[in-house]
Structures are given as structure tokens and as C-alpha cells.
Amino acid sequence: MNRRDELAANSAALHARIADACAAAGRDPSEVTVVAVTKTWPASDVALLSEFGVTDVGENRDQEAAQKARACACLDLTWHFVGRLQTNKCRSVASYADVVHSIDRPRLVTALGREARGVRRTIRCLIQVDLDETPGRGGVAPDAVDRLGDEVAAAEGLSLGGVMAMAPRENDPGAAFARLAGVAERLRRAHPDARAISAGMSGDLEPAIAHGATHVRIGTALLGAR
Ligand SMILES: *Cc1c(COP(=O)(O)O)cnc(C)c1O
């Protein structure tokens, strides 16, 4: 199979899964945005995916993301930065990212806000929630989300979009996504526009959708094994 046919087939299978998950949850599939996580795959794959209706692309490393965003500039895509972010990468990320899913500390709010203002852009920010205190994956403890959310909302150049999380590796993802839904609801009480819940990857999009995910971040199921 050529790459175009492979991506078309993966895309159709993914949309069928999402439709089933939404039907089971009593939700409308239009409430769920697919963020195609194209890390390690070439810009030509991004171009093919955009032919199949992908509008949102995610990357987790700045250098790769910057190159791909530049190569795909004519495609009118929304770029999501989903990986751990160092403050010294904020200038670069602010030049192409529309949404950053991995805000997990005040210094990042300060640095990203400054760089966004420098290029006169507003970057939508999601607070990454650490659901299981796994070292190295990033995220802020659930009880610190509201305070960090207030800081994002107050920062010029940034807007507060909602929350993001990865399910703990060994546990029941449904239980983790249910906790995330509670955190999201609390944040939304103070910030009504912060409606995004970025949860669910190739292996666990069904429980994420069952618990209100508005964005699923899909790599393997769309592009194949890395
Ligand atoms: C790679 C990645 C994904 C996609 O994972 P798959 O299991 O390949 O779908 C989602 N979110 C983040 C933060 C990632 O780094």
C-alpha cells in the first residue's frame, strides 16, 4: 500500500472508532478534535493528512516542530505543542504554536507570555495535570491547577484553554480521566472559556471520550508505529 492509501485507511478507521466512542458516550463527534501527533514523521505526511481532513497537528520537540510548521506553512493548520517545554525554547515555540498543552509551572507562563507578546500573538494554553505523579512526564498536581490557571488567564499574550493529561501507564485510564474531568470542571467554574480537555491517545481514546475529552492526541493510530 502506498503512504496515501495507508493514511486514508488509518484515518477512516480512526474516525469510526471516534464515532463509536461518541455514540457510546451520547456525544456528538463534532465535539472531539483530532490532534494528529506527527512526531518522527515527515512534513509530506502532514500534507497528506490535511487532505483527509486533519486541521490540527501536534509535535513534542521544538526543533522538529519548527521545521515542519515552516514546511507546511501554506496548509493553514493549527499547531499544538504537546511535549515538555523548557523556558529557553519558548521563543521558538511562540513563533509557530497556536496551542501549548504542557503548561505546568509559573516560569513557563512568564517566559511563554513574554515571547508571545514579542511576536504579537495570543497562544492558547492548557494546564498539564499530573494524574499519578510519574516522574519525568511533567504536569502539575491536581490541587495546584486552579492557581496556575489564574496565572495563565492573567498573562497578556496567553489565553487559558483548559487542561491536558496523559493516563497513568499501569492504571485504569477511565478512573484517571474521570479525575481529570473533575479538575477541568473546577477550572471552568472560575474560567468559563477554559473548556478544552486534551486527553486520550491511540490506546485510550475511548475512555477519554467517555469522560469528556474535547481533543484526542493521536500518533500511532493515524501514522503507524514509530
Ligand atoms: C506521542 C504523543 C501522543 C500520541 O501518542 P500515540 O500513542 O502514538 O497516539 C500524544 N500525546 C503526547 C504528549 C505525545 O508525546
The ligand as a Tripos MOL2 file, in Angstrom:
@<TRIPOS>MOLECULE
LIG
   15    15     1     0     0
SMALL
NO_CHARGES

@<TRIPOS>ATOM
      1 C1          3.3700   10.8960   21.1420 C.3       1 LIG1
      2 C2          2.3340   11.5810   21.9340 C.ar      1 LIG1
      3 C3          0.9740   11.3040   21.7240 C.ar      1 LIG1
      4 C4          0.4690   10.2990   20.7050 C.3       1 LIG1
      5 O1          0.6830    9.0020   21.1750 O.3       1 LIG1
      6 P1          0.1610    7.7160   20.3790 P.3       1 LIG1
      7 O2          0.0880    6.6750   21.4210 O.co2     1 LIG1
      8 O3          1.1820    7.4220   19.3220 O.co2     1 LIG1
      9 O4         -1.1660    8.0450   19.8000 O.co2     1 LIG1
     10 C5          0.0510   12.0020   22.4920 C.ar      1 LIG1
     11 N1          0.4340   12.9130   23.4120 N.ar      1 LIG1
     12 C6          1.7250   13.2010   23.6470 C.ar      1 LIG1
     13 C7          2.0690   14.2000   24.6830 C.3       1 LIG1
     14 C8          2.7190   12.5430   22.9270 C.ar      1 LIG1
     15 O5          4.0040   12.8210   23.1640 O.3       1 LIG1
@<TRIPOS>BOND
     1     1     2 1
     2     2     3 ar
     3     2    14 ar
     4     3     4 1
     5     3    10 ar
     6     4     5 1
     7     5     6 1
     8     6     7 2
     9     6     8 1
    10     6     9 1
    11    10    11 ar
    12    11    12 ar
    13    12    13 1
    14    12    14 ar
    15    14    15 1
@<TRIPOS>SUBSTRUCTURE
     1 LIG1         1 GROUP 0 **** ****
